[in-house]
């Protein structure tokens, strides 16, 4: 019997995969542990998925790490998450570098604590010359924020006569989004059994394939990533066309 990695069609690997990493709190409750322990165990899932994505040639992996709405969580949990993020960046930089991984960040990072921004910038700089997987952390991010932020910059360019109103179309607008330098995700995965987008990449996932799994994020591993990709590979992506149009 073939292993899950052997069942993958290596000629049909998504260039960009996005993941809503959900279920850390429920994992902690299930194991009788504080919520932060769920987030800590979720770091091992990140490590496994990054490794798997790099192995099979995924170009961009975007992880929804902290949303703009997460700032409304109890201060104790937010502070613990920020501390965990700093620790994870420090602990993983060498391993990411060894695996030829680059790091990018999207979101309203300017409002994050200075220490977090400093560590992030240091990690991004240390990995900038790598040519493998682009690991994208969505931090203090929401799809609505991304669109509004893009509109602000677009309006400013119109006012400064850098562009005209008549030239604005979908392709131009995409250049103002935080994901301008990468393709839209072909596959969006959400863990924990929830069926929501949760304000993530709202413009970019217009035609993404959605994969939902009941696994809580701390239990998710690269084999689960491969299963999601196999599910993706078994679908017909029509982009509004009919099956007959695709085959002809």
SVG drawing of the C-alpha trace seen along z (x, -y; Angstrom):
<svg xmlns="http://www.w3.org/2000/svg" viewBox="-21 -64 42 66">
<polyline fill="none" stroke="black" stroke-width="0.4" points="0.0,0.0 1.3,-3.4 2.1,-5.9 0.2,-9.2 3.3,-11.0 3.5,-8.5 -0.2,-9.1 0.5,-12.7 0.6,-13.9 3.9,-15.7 3.0,-17.5 -0.1,-19.1 1.2,-20.6 -0.5,-23.9 2.0,-26.8 0.3,-28.6 -1.4,-26.9 -3.1,-28.9 -4.0,-27.5 -6.3,-28.7 -4.7,-27.0 -7.7,-26.5 -8.3,-24.4 -5.4,-25.2 -7.7,-26.2 -9.9,-23.2 -6.9,-20.9 -5.7,-22.3 -9.1,-21.9 -9.3,-18.3 -6.0,-17.5 -6.8,-19.5 -4.1,-22.1 -4.0,-25.9 -4.9,-27.5 -1.3,-28.6 -0.2,-24.9 -2.4,-24.4 -0.5,-27.2 2.8,-25.8 2.0,-22.4 0.8,-24.0 4.4,-25.1 5.3,-21.4 2.5,-21.3 3.9,-24.4 7.3,-22.7 5.9,-19.6 3.8,-21.3 6.6,-23.7 8.9,-20.6 6.3,-18.8 5.5,-21.8 9.2,-22.3 9.6,-18.6 7.0,-18.5 7.8,-21.9 5.1,-24.2 6.2,-27.8 4.2,-29.8 2.7,-28.7 0.6,-31.3 -0.3,-30.6 -3.0,-32.6 -1.1,-33.1 -2.9,-36.1 -5.9,-38.0 -6.9,-41.6 -9.8,-40.2 -7.4,-38.2 -6.3,-41.4 -9.7,-41.3 -8.8,-38.1 -7.8,-38.3 -4.6,-40.3 -2.9,-37.4 -3.4,-35.1 -2.3,-37.8 0.8,-38.5 1.6,-34.8 1.0,-34.5 3.4,-37.4 6.0,-35.8 5.6,-32.4 6.0,-34.1 9.3,-35.7 10.5,-32.4 9.5,-30.5 11.2,-32.9 14.4,-32.7 14.2,-28.9 13.3,-28.2 15.5,-30.6 18.5,-28.3 16.3,-25.3 14.4,-27.4 17.7,-28.6 19.0,-25.1 15.9,-24.1 16.3,-27.1 13.0,-28.7 12.3,-32.4 10.0,-34.3 7.5,-37.0 4.8,-38.7 1.5,-40.2 -0.8,-42.2 -0.8,-45.4 2.5,-44.5 3.1,-48.2 0.8,-47.8 2.6,-44.7 5.0,-45.0 8.4,-46.4 10.2,-43.2 8.1,-41.1 8.8,-43.4 12.5,-43.4 12.7,-39.6 10.6,-39.3 12.7,-41.7 15.9,-40.0 14.5,-36.6 13.3,-37.9 16.7,-39.5 18.6,-36.3 16.5,-34.2 16.2,-36.7 18.7,-35.0 17.0,-31.6 15.3,-30.3 13.0,-27.6 9.6,-27.8 8.3,-31.3 6.7,-30.9 4.2,-33.7 2.9,-34.6 -0.4,-36.5 0.0,-38.5 -2.5,-41.1 -4.1,-40.4 -7.7,-40.3 -9.0,-40.2 -11.1,-43.3 -8.1,-45.2 -6.1,-44.1 -8.8,-45.4 -9.3,-48.7 -5.5,-49.2 -5.2,-48.6 -8.0,-51.1 -6.2,-53.8 -3.0,-53.3 -4.9,-53.2 -6.8,-56.4 -3.5,-58.1 -1.9,-57.1 -5.0,-58.4 -4.8,-61.7 -1.1,-62.0 -1.8,-61.3 0.3,-58.1 -2.7,-56.2 -6.1,-57.2 -9.5,-55.9 -10.0,-54.4 -7.0,-52.0 -8.3,-50.4 -9.3,-46.8 -8.9,-43.5 -5.3,-43.0 -4.2,-46.5 -6.1,-46.2 -4.2,-43.0 -1.0,-44.9 -2.1,-46.9 -2.8,-43.9 -0.3,-42.5 0.0,-39.4 0.9,-41.3 4.1,-39.4 2.6,-35.9 -0.2,-34.1 -3.6,-33.5 -3.8,-30.4 -5.1,-27.4 -5.9,-25.6 -7.2,-26.9 -7.2,-24.5 -9.0,-25.0 -8.5,-22.7 -10.7,-21.9 -14.0,-21.2 -15.2,-24.8 -16.6,-25.9 -15.7,-29.6 -13.2,-31.8 -12.8,-34.0 -11.8,-37.1 -8.8,-35.5 -7.6,-36.5 -11.1,-37.4 -10.1,-38.8 -7.4,-36.2 -9.5,-33.1 -12.2,-33.9 -11.5,-30.7 -9.5,-28.7 -10.4,-25.1 -11.5,-24.8 -10.5,-21.8 -12.0,-21.4 -10.7,-18.8 -11.8,-17.9 -8.3,-17.6 -7.3,-20.2 -4.3,-22.2 -1.8,-20.7 -2.6,-17.2 -2.1,-18.3 1.0,-17.0 2.5,-17.0 0.7,-13.7 -2.5,-15.6 -1.3,-18.4 -0.6,-15.7 -4.1,-14.3 -5.6,-17.8 -3.5,-18.2 -4.7,-14.8 -8.3,-16.0 -7.5,-19.2 -6.0,-17.1 -9.2,-15.1 -11.3,-18.2 -12.1,-19.9 -11.3,-23.6 -13.7,-25.4 -13.3,-29.1 -16.9,-29.7 -16.7,-27.7 -18.4,-24.4 -16.7,-21.0 -17.3,-20.8 -15.5,-24.1 -12.5,-22.8 -12.2,-19.6 -12.6,-21.3"/>
</svg>
